[in-house]
Amino acid sequence: MSVPLNIAEGSGKPAIADRARFYAIARGSAMECGSLLDVCRVAGFVPSADAEDAKTLLARIVAMLTRMCRG
């Protein structure tokens, strides 16, 4: 929930620096999701193939947020 909420909050900020700060927080949260996927995979809660698919999508999200942080 943190990723989309921080993107939404940041997009409502008029100052570029404020937007970038919220996008950076969203980026950090997306990185945490990658770690959670690893934990869930190792614990057997998520099949390896599904975890890898999700991590591929997360990598794209992180890349987009990285560009958004730069303004």
N, CA, C, O and CB atoms as a CASP TS submission, in Angstrom:
PFRMAT TS
TARGET T0000
AUTHOR 0000-0000-0000
METHOD Language model
MODEL 1
PARENT N/A
ATOM      1  N   MET     1       0.815  -1.199   0.000  1.00  0.00           N
ATOM      2  CA  MET     1       0.000   0.000   0.000  1.00  0.00           C
ATOM      3  C   MET     1       0.853   1.255   0.000  1.00  0.00           C
ATOM      4  O   MET     1       0.431   2.283  -0.530  1.00  0.00           O
ATOM      5  CB  MET     1      -0.924   0.003   1.192  1.00  0.00           C
ATOM      6  N   SER     2       2.025   1.196   0.573  1.00  0.00           N
ATOM      7  CA  SER     2       2.861   2.377   0.701  1.00  0.00           C
ATOM      8  C   SER     2       3.281   2.945  -0.658  1.00  0.00           C
ATOM      9  O   SER     2       3.325   4.163  -0.831  1.00  0.00           O
ATOM     10  CB  SER     2       4.087   2.048   1.521  1.00  0.00           C
ATOM     11  N   VAL     3       3.585   2.083  -1.609  1.00  0.00           N
ATOM     12  CA  VAL     3       4.068   2.564  -2.908  1.00  0.00           C
ATOM     13  C   VAL     3       3.027   3.458  -3.591  1.00  0.00           C
ATOM     14  O   VAL     3       3.338   4.613  -3.885  1.00  0.00           O
ATOM     15  CB  VAL     3       4.420   1.373  -3.821  1.00  0.00           C
ATOM     16  N   PRO     4       1.816   2.980  -3.855  1.00  0.00           N
ATOM     17  CA  PRO     4       0.860   3.851  -4.549  1.00  0.00           C
ATOM     18  C   PRO     4       0.428   5.063  -3.722  1.00  0.00           C
ATOM     19  O   PRO     4       0.138   6.122  -4.278  1.00  0.00           O
ATOM     20  CB  PRO     4      -0.358   3.056  -4.935  1.00  0.00           C
ATOM     21  N   LEU     5       0.384   4.908  -2.400  1.00  0.00           N
ATOM     22  CA  LEU     5      -0.017   6.046  -1.571  1.00  0.00           C
ATOM     23  C   LEU     5       1.020   7.155  -1.606  1.00  0.00           C
ATOM     24  O   LEU     5       0.660   8.331  -1.661  1.00  0.00           O
ATOM     25  CB  LEU     5      -0.247   5.600  -0.135  1.00  0.00           C
ATOM     26  N   ASN     6       2.294   6.805  -1.576  1.00  0.00           N
ATOM     27  CA  ASN     6       3.334   7.833  -1.653  1.00  0.00           C
ATOM     28  C   ASN     6       3.400   8.467  -3.039  1.00  0.00           C
ATOM     29  O   ASN     6       3.670   9.662  -3.162  1.00  0.00           O
ATOM     30  CB  ASN     6       4.690   7.237  -1.292  1.00  0.00           C
ATOM     31  N   ILE     7       3.155   7.676  -4.080  1.00  0.00           N
ATOM     32  CA  ILE     7       3.099   8.258  -5.425  1.00  0.00           C
ATOM     33  C   ILE     7       1.953   9.264  -5.501  1.00  0.00           C
ATOM     34  O   ILE     7       2.119  10.364  -6.028  1.00  0.00           O
ATOM     35  CB  ILE     7       2.925   7.148  -6.504  1.00  0.00           C
ATOM     36  N   ALA     8       0.799   8.885  -4.976  1.00  0.00           N
ATOM     37  CA  ALA     8      -0.364   9.778  -5.009  1.00  0.00           C
ATOM     38  C   ALA     8      -0.100  11.050  -4.214  1.00  0.00           C
ATOM     39  O   ALA     8      -0.417  12.149  -4.669  1.00  0.00           O
ATOM     40  CB  ALA     8      -1.605   9.064  -4.458  1.00  0.00           C
ATOM     41  N   GLU     9       0.478  10.899  -3.029  1.00  0.00           N
ATOM     42  CA  GLU     9       0.749  12.082  -2.214  1.00  0.00           C
ATOM     43  C   GLU     9       1.775  12.987  -2.895  1.00  0.00           C
ATOM     44  O   GLU     9       1.621  14.208  -2.907  1.00  0.00           O
ATOM     45  CB  GLU     9       1.247  11.669  -0.820  1.00  0.00           C
ATOM     46  N   GLY    10       2.811  12.389  -3.454  1.00  0.00           N
ATOM     47  CA  GLY    10       3.829  13.176  -4.129  1.00  0.00           C
ATOM     48  C   GLY    10       3.297  13.909  -5.340  1.00  0.00           C
ATOM     49  O   GLY    10       3.683  15.048  -5.604  1.00  0.00           O
ATOM     50  N   SER    11       2.418  13.266  -6.071  1.00  0.00           N
ATOM     51  CA  SER    11       1.899  13.905  -7.291  1.00  0.00           C
ATOM     52  C   SER    11       1.041  15.125  -6.974  1.00  0.00           C
ATOM     53  O   SER    11       0.812  15.966  -7.843  1.00  0.00           O
ATOM     54  CB  SER    11       1.084  12.904  -8.105  1.00  0.00           C
ATOM     55  N   GLY    12       0.574  15.221  -5.752  1.00  0.00           N
ATOM     56  CA  GLY    12      -0.222  16.376  -5.354  1.00  0.00           C
ATOM     57  C   GLY    12       0.595  17.538  -4.825  1.00  0.00           C
ATOM     58  O   GLY    12       0.039  18.584  -4.490  1.00  0.00           O
ATOM     59  N   LYS    13       1.907  17.369  -4.747  1.00  0.00           N
ATOM     60  CA  LYS    13       2.765  18.437  -4.225  1.00  0.00           C
ATOM     61  C   LYS    13       3.195  19.380  -5.342  1.00  0.00           C
ATOM     62  O   LYS    13       3.596  18.932  -6.416  1.00  0.00           O
ATOM     63  CB  LYS    13       4.003  17.846  -3.528  1.00  0.00           C
ATOM     64  N   PRO    14       3.111  20.687  -5.091  1.00  0.00           N
ATOM     65  CA  PRO    14       3.469  21.643  -6.144  1.00  0.00           C
ATOM     66  C   PRO    14       4.984  21.774  -6.363  1.00  0.00           C
ATOM     67  O   PRO    14       5.422  22.068  -7.475  1.00  0.00           O
ATOM     68  CB  PRO    14       2.895  22.999  -5.808  1.00  0.00           C
ATOM     69  N   ALA    15       5.770  21.561  -5.327  1.00  0.00           N
ATOM     70  CA  ALA    15       7.222  21.734  -5.452  1.00  0.00           C
ATOM     71  C   ALA    15       7.885  20.444  -5.941  1.00  0.00           C
ATOM     72  O   ALA    15       7.566  19.356  -5.461  1.00  0.00           O
ATOM     73  CB  ALA    15       7.831  22.165  -4.101  1.00  0.00           C
ATOM     74  N   ILE    16       8.801  20.572  -6.891  1.00  0.00           N
ATOM     75  CA  ILE    16       9.490  19.415  -7.457  1.00  0.00           C
ATOM     76  C   ILE    16      10.222  18.632  -6.378  1.00  0.00           C
ATOM     77  O   ILE    16      10.204  17.401  -6.384  1.00  0.00           O
ATOM     78  CB  ILE    16      10.471  19.855  -8.541  1.00  0.00           C
ATOM     79  N   ALA    17      10.867  19.336  -5.449  1.00  0.00           N
ATOM     80  CA  ALA    17      11.620  18.663  -4.391  1.00  0.00           C
ATOM     81  C   ALA    17      10.693  17.818  -3.504  1.00  0.00           C
ATOM     82  O   ALA    17      11.057  16.717  -3.092  1.00  0.00           O
ATOM     83  CB  ALA    17      12.377  19.697  -3.535  1.00  0.00           C
ATOM     84  N   ASP    18       9.504  18.338  -3.217  1.00  0.00           N
ATOM     85  CA  ASP    18       8.543  17.582  -2.410  1.00  0.00           C
ATOM     86  C   ASP    18       8.073  16.333  -3.149  1.00  0.00           C
ATOM     87  O   ASP    18       7.978  15.253  -2.565  1.00  0.00           O
ATOM     88  CB  ASP    18       7.339  18.464  -2.045  1.00  0.00           C
ATOM     89  N   ARG    19       7.780  16.491  -4.437  1.00  0.00           N
ATOM     90  CA  ARG    19       7.366  15.329  -5.229  1.00  0.00           C
ATOM     91  C   ARG    19       8.465  14.279  -5.237  1.00  0.00           C
ATOM     92  O   ARG    19       8.201  13.094  -5.032  1.00  0.00           O
ATOM     93  CB  ARG    19       7.015  15.746  -6.672  1.00  0.00           C
ATOM     94  N   ALA    20       9.691  14.709  -5.471  1.00  0.00           N
ATOM     95  CA  ALA    20      10.820  13.773  -5.533  1.00  0.00           C
ATOM     96  C   ALA    20      10.997  13.028  -4.220  1.00  0.00           C
ATOM     97  O   ALA    20      11.334  11.845  -4.217  1.00  0.00           O
ATOM     98  CB  ALA    20      12.108  14.514  -5.886  1.00  0.00           C
ATOM     99  N   ARG    21      10.771  13.716  -3.104  1.00  0.00           N
ATOM    100  CA  ARG    21      10.914  13.064  -1.793  1.00  0.00           C
ATOM    101  C   ARG    21       9.902  11.936  -1.641  1.00  0.00           C
ATOM    102  O   ARG    21      10.258  10.849  -1.188  1.00  0.00           O
ATOM    103  CB  ARG    21      10.738  14.089  -0.653  1.00  0.00           C
ATOM    104  N   PHE    22       8.662  12.173  -2.008  1.00  0.00           N
ATOM    105  CA  PHE    22       7.646  11.131  -1.895  1.00  0.00           C
ATOM    106  C   PHE    22       7.893   9.988  -2.885  1.00  0.00           C
ATOM    107  O   PHE    22       7.646   8.825  -2.565  1.00  0.00           O
ATOM    108  CB  PHE    22       6.258  11.727  -2.123  1.00  0.00           C
ATOM    109  N   TYR    23       8.376  10.315  -4.077  1.00  0.00           N
ATOM    110  CA  TYR    23       8.703   9.264  -5.042  1.00  0.00           C
ATOM    111  C   TYR    23       9.870   8.426  -4.537  1.00  0.00           C
ATOM    112  O   TYR    23       9.912   7.219  -4.775  1.00  0.00           O
ATOM    113  CB  TYR    23       9.038   9.871  -6.418  1.00  0.00           C
ATOM    114  N   ALA    24      10.815   9.052  -3.844  1.00  0.00           N
ATOM    115  CA  ALA    24      11.934   8.301  -3.273  1.00  0.00           C
ATOM    116  C   ALA    24      11.456   7.365  -2.166  1.00  0.00           C
ATOM    117  O   ALA    24      11.952   6.247  -2.034  1.00  0.00           O
ATOM    118  CB  ALA    24      13.002   9.261  -2.728  1.00  0.00           C
ATOM    119  N   ILE    25      10.502   7.821  -1.380  1.00  0.00           N
ATOM    120  CA  ILE    25       9.934   6.959  -0.329  1.00  0.00           C
ATOM    121  C   ILE    25       9.214   5.779  -0.984  1.00  0.00           C
ATOM    122  O   ILE    25       9.341   4.643  -0.528  1.00  0.00           O
ATOM    123  CB  ILE    25       8.949   7.766   0.592  1.00  0.00           C
ATOM    124  N   ALA    26       8.466   6.046  -2.042  1.00  0.00           N
ATOM    125  CA  ALA    26       7.775   4.972  -2.761  1.00  0.00           C
ATOM    126  C   ALA    26       8.782   3.982  -3.335  1.00  0.00           C
ATOM    127  O   ALA    26       8.548   2.774  -3.317  1.00  0.00           O
ATOM    128  CB  ALA    26       6.893   5.551  -3.887  1.00  0.00           C
ATOM    129  N   ARG    27       9.898   4.489  -3.842  1.00  0.00           N
ATOM    130  CA  ARG    27      10.953   3.625  -4.393  1.00  0.00           C
ATOM    131  C   ARG    27      11.514   2.711  -3.303  1.00  0.00           C
ATOM    132  O   ARG    27      11.715   1.519  -3.535  1.00  0.00           O
ATOM    133  CB  ARG    27      12.092   4.479  -5.015  1.00  0.00           C
ATOM    134  N   GLY    28      11.762   3.258  -2.133  1.00  0.00           N
ATOM    135  CA  GLY    28      12.247   2.449  -1.010  1.00  0.00           C
ATOM    136  C   GLY    28      11.251   1.372  -0.617  1.00  0.00           C
ATOM    137  O   GLY    28      11.636   0.244  -0.309  1.00  0.00           O
ATOM    138  N   SER    29       9.988   1.714  -0.629  1.00  0.00           N
ATOM    139  CA  SER    29       8.948   0.735  -0.303  1.00  0.00           C
ATOM    140  C   SER    29       8.889  -0.371  -1.345  1.00  0.00           C
ATOM    141  O   SER    29       8.673  -1.534  -1.007  1.00  0.00           O
ATOM    142  CB  SER    29       7.586   1.420  -0.191  1.00  0.00           C
ATOM    143  N   ALA    30       9.079  -0.013  -2.610  1.00  0.00           N
ATOM    144  CA  ALA    30       9.105  -1.029  -3.668  1.00  0.00           C
ATOM    145  C   ALA    30      10.287  -1.970  -3.480  1.00  0.00           C
ATOM    146  O   ALA    30      10.170  -3.172  -3.716  1.00  0.00           O
ATOM    147  CB  ALA    30       9.172  -0.367  -5.055  1.00  0.00           C
ATOM    148  N   MET    31      11.424  -1.427  -3.057  1.00  0.00           N
ATOM    149  CA  MET    31      12.590  -2.273  -2.790  1.00  0.00           C
ATOM    150  C   MET    31      12.301  -3.236  -1.629  1.00  0.00           C
ATOM    151  O   MET    31      12.720  -4.393  -1.657  1.00  0.00           O
ATOM    152  CB  MET    31      13.830  -1.399  -2.469  1.00  0.00           C
ATOM    153  N   GLU    32      11.594  -2.755  -0.627  1.00  0.00           N
ATOM    154  CA  GLU    32      11.210  -3.619   0.491  1.00  0.00           C
ATOM    155  C   GLU    32      10.319  -4.762   0.006  1.00  0.00           C
ATOM    156  O   GLU    32      10.426  -5.885   0.498  1.00  0.00           O
ATOM    157  CB  GLU    32      10.485  -2.803   1.581  1.00  0.00           C
ATOM    158  N   CYS    33       9.455  -4.483  -0.943  1.00  0.00           N
ATOM    159  CA  CYS    33       8.583  -5.529  -1.495  1.00  0.00           C
ATOM    160  C   CYS    33       9.412  -6.652  -2.121  1.00  0.00           C
ATOM    161  O   CYS    33       9.044  -7.823  -2.029  1.00  0.00           O
ATOM    162  CB  CYS    33       7.621  -4.931  -2.546  1.00  0.00           C
ATOM    163  N   GLY    34      10.516  -6.300  -2.748  1.00  0.00           N
ATOM    164  CA  GLY    34      11.400  -7.317  -3.322  1.00  0.00           C
ATOM    165  C   GLY    34      11.953  -8.229  -2.252  1.00  0.00           C
ATOM    166  O   GLY    34      12.025  -9.444  -2.439  1.00  0.00           O
ATOM    167  N   SER    35      12.344  -7.652  -1.131  1.00  0.00           N
ATOM    168  CA  SER    35      12.838  -8.461  -0.012  1.00  0.00           C
ATOM    169  C   SER    35      11.737  -9.346   0.560  1.00  0.00           C
ATOM    170  O   SER    35      11.975 -10.503   0.905  1.00  0.00           O
ATOM    171  CB  SER    35      13.408  -7.559   1.089  1.00  0.00           C
ATOM    172  N   LEU    36      10.551  -8.803   0.657  1.00  0.00           N
ATOM    173  CA  LEU    36       9.426  -9.600   1.160  1.00  0.00           C
ATOM    174  C   LEU    36       9.117 -10.772   0.232  1.00  0.00           C
ATOM    175  O   LEU    36       8.771 -11.860   0.691  1.00  0.00           O
ATOM    176  CB  LEU    36       8.180  -8.720   1.324  1.00  0.00           C
ATOM    177  N   LEU    37       9.239 -10.547  -1.058  1.00  0.00           N
ATOM    178  CA  LEU    37       9.032 -11.651  -2.003  1.00  0.00           C
ATOM    179  C   LEU    37      10.063 -12.754  -1.793  1.00  0.00           C
ATOM    180  O   LEU    37       9.737 -13.938  -1.869  1.00  0.00           O
ATOM    181  CB  LEU    37       9.100 -11.139  -3.450  1.00  0.00           C
ATOM    182  N   ASP    38      11.305 -12.362  -1.530  1.00  0.00           N
ATOM    183  CA  ASP    38      12.343 -13.361  -1.252  1.00  0.00           C
ATOM    184  C   ASP    38      12.010 -14.170  -0.008  1.00  0.00           C
ATOM    185  O   ASP    38      12.152 -15.393   0.002  1.00  0.00           O
ATOM    186  CB  ASP    38      13.705 -12.685  -1.085  1.00  0.00           C
ATOM    187  N   VAL    39      11.570 -13.489   1.037  1.00  0.00           N
ATOM    188  CA  VAL    39      11.211 -14.166   2.283  1.00  0.00           C
ATOM    189  C   VAL    39      10.049 -15.124   2.046  1.00  0.00           C
ATOM    190  O   VAL    39      10.071 -16.261   2.516  1.00  0.00           O
ATOM    191  CB  VAL    39      10.846 -13.141   3.376  1.00  0.00           C
ATOM    192  N   CYS    40       9.042 -14.666   1.322  1.00  0.00           N
ATOM    193  CA  CYS    40       7.872 -15.510   1.046  1.00  0.00           C
ATOM    194  C   CYS    40       8.239 -16.718   0.180  1.00  0.00           C
ATOM    195  O   CYS    40       7.699 -17.809   0.366  1.00  0.00           O
ATOM    196  CB  CYS    40       6.777 -14.688   0.353  1.00  0.00           C
ATOM    197  N   ARG    41       9.155 -16.516  -0.760  1.00  0.00           N
ATOM    198  CA  ARG    41       9.594 -17.628  -1.617  1.00  0.00           C
ATOM    199  C   ARG    41      10.346 -18.673  -0.794  1.00  0.00           C
ATOM    200  O   ARG    41      10.086 -19.871  -0.908  1.00  0.00           O
ATOM    201  CB  ARG    41      10.492 -17.109  -2.770  1.00  0.00           C
ATOM    202  N   VAL    42      11.277 -18.209   0.034  1.00  0.00           N
ATOM    203  CA  VAL    42      12.072 -19.130   0.856  1.00  0.00           C
ATOM    204  C   VAL    42      11.180 -19.874   1.846  1.00  0.00           C
ATOM    205  O   VAL    42      11.414 -21.049   2.130  1.00  0.00           O
ATOM    206  CB  VAL    42      13.181 -18.364   1.611  1.00  0.00           C
ATOM    207  N   ALA    43      10.166 -19.202   2.370  1.00  0.00           N
ATOM    208  CA  ALA    43       9.255 -19.833   3.325  1.00  0.00           C
ATOM    209  C   ALA    43       8.256 -20.760   2.644  1.00  0.00           C
ATOM    210  O   ALA    43       7.531 -21.491   3.319  1.00  0.00           O
ATOM    211  CB  ALA    43       8.511 -18.773   4.110  1.00  0.00           C
ATOM    212  N   GLY    44       8.212 -20.736   1.322  1.00  0.00           N
ATOM    213  CA  GLY    44       7.301 -21.606   0.593  1.00  0.00           C
ATOM    214  C   GLY    44       5.907 -21.054   0.400  1.00  0.00           C
ATOM    215  O   GLY    44       4.996 -21.778  -0.004  1.00  0.00           O
ATOM    216  N   PHE    45       5.735 -19.772   0.687  1.00  0.00           N
ATOM    217  CA  PHE    45       4.419 -19.163   0.524  1.00  0.00           C
ATOM    218  C   PHE    45       4.125 -18.785  -0.924  1.00  0.00           C
ATOM    219  O   PHE    45       2.965 -18.694  -1.327  1.00  0.00           O
ATOM    220  CB  PHE    45       4.308 -17.940   1.399  1.00  0.00           C
ATOM    221  N   VAL    46       5.184 -18.566  -1.700  1.00  0.00           N
ATOM    222  CA  VAL    46       5.036 -18.130  -3.091  1.00  0.00           C
ATOM    223  C   VAL    46       5.928 -19.008  -3.964  1.00  0.00           C
ATOM    224  O   VAL    46       7.110 -19.169  -3.660  1.00  0.00           O
ATOM    225  CB  VAL    46       5.403 -16.609  -3.258  1.00  0.00           C
ATOM    226  N   PRO    47       5.393 -19.576  -5.038  1.00  0.00           N
ATOM    227  CA  PRO    47       6.241 -20.362  -5.939  1.00  0.00           C
ATOM    228  C   PRO    47       7.361 -19.495  -6.529  1.00  0.00           C
ATOM    229  O   PRO    47       7.171 -18.303  -6.767  1.00  0.00           O
ATOM    230  CB  PRO    47       5.392 -20.980  -7.073  1.00  0.00           C
ATOM    231  N   SER    48       8.506 -20.094  -6.756  1.00  0.00           N
ATOM    232  CA  SER    48       9.671 -19.364  -7.268  1.00  0.00           C
ATOM    233  C   SER    48       9.366 -18.609  -8.554  1.00  0.00           C
ATOM    234  O   SER    48       9.777 -17.459  -8.708  1.00  0.00           O
ATOM    235  CB  SER    48      10.821 -20.320  -7.506  1.00  0.00           C
ATOM    236  N   ALA    49       8.650 -19.243  -9.478  1.00  0.00           N
ATOM    237  CA  ALA    49       8.341 -18.590 -10.753  1.00  0.00           C
ATOM    238  C   ALA    49       7.496 -17.339 -10.540  1.00  0.00           C
ATOM    239  O   ALA    49       7.723 -16.317 -11.187  1.00  0.00           O
ATOM    240  CB  ALA    49       7.613 -19.562 -11.690  1.00  0.00           C
ATOM    241  N   ASP    50       6.525 -17.417  -9.638  1.00  0.00           N
ATOM    242  CA  ASP    50       5.687 -16.250  -9.356  1.00  0.00           C
ATOM    243  C   ASP    50       6.493 -15.135  -8.706  1.00  0.00           C
ATOM    244  O   ASP    50       6.306 -13.959  -9.019  1.00  0.00           O
ATOM    245  CB  ASP    50       4.516 -16.642  -8.454  1.00  0.00           C
ATOM    246  N   ALA    51       7.389 -15.509  -7.801  1.00  0.00           N
ATOM    247  CA  ALA    51       8.226 -14.507  -7.139  1.00  0.00           C
ATOM    248  C   ALA    51       9.129 -13.816  -8.153  1.00  0.00           C
ATOM    249  O   ALA    51       9.311 -12.600  -8.092  1.00  0.00           O
ATOM    250  CB  ALA    51       9.072 -15.154  -6.026  1.00  0.00           C
ATOM    251  N   GLU    52       9.688 -14.569  -9.072  1.00  0.00           N
ATOM    252  CA  GLU    52      10.559 -13.973 -10.084  1.00  0.00           C
ATOM    253  C   GLU    52       9.771 -13.052 -11.016  1.00  0.00           C
ATOM    254  O   GLU    52      10.256 -11.984 -11.390  1.00  0.00           O
ATOM    255  CB  GLU    52      11.262 -15.070 -10.895  1.00  0.00           C
ATOM    256  N   ASP    53       8.568 -13.458 -11.390  1.00  0.00           N
ATOM    257  CA  ASP    53       7.718 -12.597 -12.227  1.00  0.00           C
ATOM    258  C   ASP    53       7.422 -11.279 -11.508  1.00  0.00           C
ATOM    259  O   ASP    53       7.502 -10.199 -12.094  1.00  0.00           O
ATOM    260  CB  ASP    53       6.391 -13.320 -12.586  1.00  0.00           C
ATOM    261  N   ALA    54       7.083 -11.397 -10.237  1.00  0.00           N
ATOM    262  CA  ALA    54       6.772 -10.203  -9.451  1.00  0.00           C
ATOM    263  C   ALA    54       7.997  -9.308  -9.309  1.00  0.00           C
ATOM    264  O   ALA    54       7.883  -8.084  -9.373  1.00  0.00           O
ATOM    265  CB  ALA    54       6.243 -10.595  -8.067  1.00  0.00           C
ATOM    266  N   LYS    55       9.169  -9.911  -9.115  1.00  0.00           N
ATOM    267  CA  LYS    55      10.392  -9.113  -8.984  1.00  0.00           C
ATOM    268  C   LYS    55      10.751  -8.416 -10.297  1.00  0.00           C
ATOM    269  O   LYS    55      11.324  -7.327 -10.283  1.00  0.00           O
ATOM    270  CB  LYS    55      11.557 -10.000  -8.529  1.00  0.00           C
ATOM    271  N   THR    56      10.422  -9.031 -11.417  1.00  0.00           N
ATOM    272  CA  THR    56      10.640  -8.387 -12.712  1.00  0.00           C
ATOM    273  C   THR    56       9.773  -7.132 -12.816  1.00  0.00           C
ATOM    274  O   THR    56      10.241  -6.085 -13.262  1.00  0.00           O
ATOM    275  CB  THR    56      10.325  -9.368 -13.875  1.00  0.00           C
ATOM    276  N   LEU    57       8.517  -7.240 -12.407  1.00  0.00           N
ATOM    277  CA  LEU    57       7.637  -6.071 -12.412  1.00  0.00           C
ATOM    278  C   LEU    57       8.131  -5.008 -11.440  1.00  0.00           C
ATOM    279  O   LEU    57       8.101  -3.815 -11.745  1.00  0.00           O
ATOM    280  CB  LEU    57       6.204  -6.479 -12.059  1.00  0.00           C
ATOM    281  N   LEU    58       8.586  -5.444 -10.270  1.00  0.00           N
ATOM    282  CA  LEU    58       9.103  -4.494  -9.292  1.00  0.00           C
ATOM    283  C   LEU    58      10.318  -3.748  -9.823  1.00  0.00           C
ATOM    284  O   LEU    58      10.472  -2.553  -9.568  1.00  0.00           O
ATOM    285  CB  LEU    58       9.459  -5.210  -8.003  1.00  0.00           C
ATOM    286  N   ALA    59      11.176  -4.434 -10.553  1.00  0.00           N
ATOM    287  CA  ALA    59      12.350  -3.776 -11.127  1.00  0.00           C
ATOM    288  C   ALA    59      11.917  -2.657 -12.077  1.00  0.00           C
ATOM    289  O   ALA    59      12.534  -1.593 -12.106  1.00  0.00           O
ATOM    290  CB  ALA    59      13.242  -4.802 -11.870  1.00  0.00           C
ATOM    291  N   ARG    60      10.875  -2.893 -12.840  1.00  0.00           N
ATOM    292  CA  ARG    60      10.358  -1.857 -13.742  1.00  0.00           C
ATOM    293  C   ARG    60       9.791  -0.682 -12.942  1.00  0.00           C
ATOM    294  O   ARG    60       9.996   0.477 -13.303  1.00  0.00           O
ATOM    295  CB  ARG    60       9.269  -2.443 -14.675  1.00  0.00           C
ATOM    296  N   ILE    61       9.084  -0.984 -11.862  1.00  0.00           N
ATOM    297  CA  ILE    61       8.510   0.065 -11.014  1.00  0.00           C
ATOM    298  C   ILE    61       9.617   0.896 -10.385  1.00  0.00           C
ATOM    299  O   ILE    61       9.546   2.125 -10.365  1.00  0.00           O
ATOM    300  CB  ILE    61       7.611  -0.546  -9.918  1.00  0.00           C
ATOM    301  N   VAL    62      10.645   0.218  -9.870  1.00  0.00           N
ATOM    302  CA  VAL    62      11.771   0.927  -9.253  1.00  0.00           C
ATOM    303  C   VAL    62      12.456   1.818 -10.289  1.00  0.00           C
ATOM    304  O   VAL    62      12.818   2.954  -9.981  1.00  0.00           O
ATOM    305  CB  VAL    62      12.790  -0.079  -8.644  1.00  0.00           C
ATOM    306  N   ALA    63      12.635   1.322 -11.498  1.00  0.00           N
ATOM    307  CA  ALA    63      13.265   2.125 -12.550  1.00  0.00           C
ATOM    308  C   ALA    63      12.428   3.374 -12.860  1.00  0.00           C
ATOM    309  O   ALA    63      12.976   4.463 -13.026  1.00  0.00           O
ATOM    310  CB  ALA    63      13.456   1.280 -13.829  1.00  0.00           C
ATOM    311  N   MET    64      11.111   3.214 -12.937  1.00  0.00           N
ATOM    312  CA  MET    64      10.244   4.360 -13.197  1.00  0.00           C
ATOM    313  C   MET    64      10.326   5.375 -12.066  1.00  0.00           C
ATOM    314  O   MET    64      10.417   6.580 -12.301  1.00  0.00           O
ATOM    315  CB  MET    64       8.798   3.903 -13.388  1.00  0.00           C
ATOM    316  N   LEU    65      10.292   4.866 -10.822  1.00  0.00           N
ATOM    317  CA  LEU    65      10.353   5.776  -9.684  1.00  0.00           C
ATOM    318  C   LEU    65      11.698   6.481  -9.604  1.00  0.00           C
ATOM    319  O   LEU    65      11.771   7.639  -9.195  1.00  0.00           O
ATOM    320  CB  LEU    65      10.086   5.023  -8.393  1.00  0.00           C
ATOM    321  N   THR    66      12.758   5.790  -9.991  1.00  0.00           N
ATOM    322  CA  THR    66      14.079   6.419 -10.013  1.00  0.00           C
ATOM    323  C   THR    66      14.084   7.606 -10.967  1.00  0.00           C
ATOM    324  O   THR    66      14.611   8.670 -10.642  1.00  0.00           O
ATOM    325  CB  THR    66      15.160   5.400 -10.423  1.00  0.00           C
ATOM    326  N   ARG    67      13.495   7.419 -12.144  1.00  0.00           N
ATOM    327  CA  ARG    67      13.406   8.527 -13.103  1.00  0.00           C
ATOM    328  C   ARG    67      12.511   9.647 -12.563  1.00  0.00           C
ATOM    329  O   ARG    67      12.805  10.826 -12.759  1.00  0.00           O
ATOM    330  CB  ARG    67      12.863   8.022 -14.458  1.00  0.00           C
ATOM    331  N   MET    68      11.433   9.282 -11.892  1.00  0.00           N
ATOM    332  CA  MET    68      10.536  10.296 -11.341  1.00  0.00           C
ATOM    333  C   MET    68      11.229  11.111 -10.246  1.00  0.00           C
ATOM    334  O   MET    68      10.960  12.303 -10.098  1.00  0.00           O
ATOM    335  CB  MET    68       9.265   9.635 -10.784  1.00  0.00           C
ATOM    336  N   CYS    69      12.111  10.483  -9.487  1.00  0.00           N
ATOM    337  CA  CYS    69      12.835  11.194  -8.429  1.00  0.00           C
ATOM    338  C   CYS    69      13.734  12.282  -8.997  1.00  0.00           C
ATOM    339  O   CYS    69      13.999  13.283  -8.331  1.00  0.00           O
ATOM    340  CB  CYS    69      13.665  10.216  -7.608  1.00  0.00           C
ATOM    341  N   ARG    70      14.194  12.091 -10.202  1.00  0.00           N
ATOM    342  CA  ARG    70      15.099  13.069 -10.831  1.00  0.00           C
ATOM    343  C   ARG    70      14.360  14.285 -11.369  1.00  0.00           C
ATOM    344  O   ARG    70      14.978  15.252 -11.815  1.00  0.00           O
ATOM    345  CB  ARG    70      15.873  12.412 -11.961  1.00  0.00           C
ATOM    346  N   GLY    71      13.042  14.230 -11.324  1.00  0.00           N
ATOM    347  CA  GLY    71      12.264  15.384 -11.753  1.00  0.00           C
ATOM    348  C   GLY    71      11.923  15.311 -13.177  1.00  0.00           C
ATOM    349  O   GLY    71      11.266  16.211 -13.701  1.00  0.00           O
TER
END
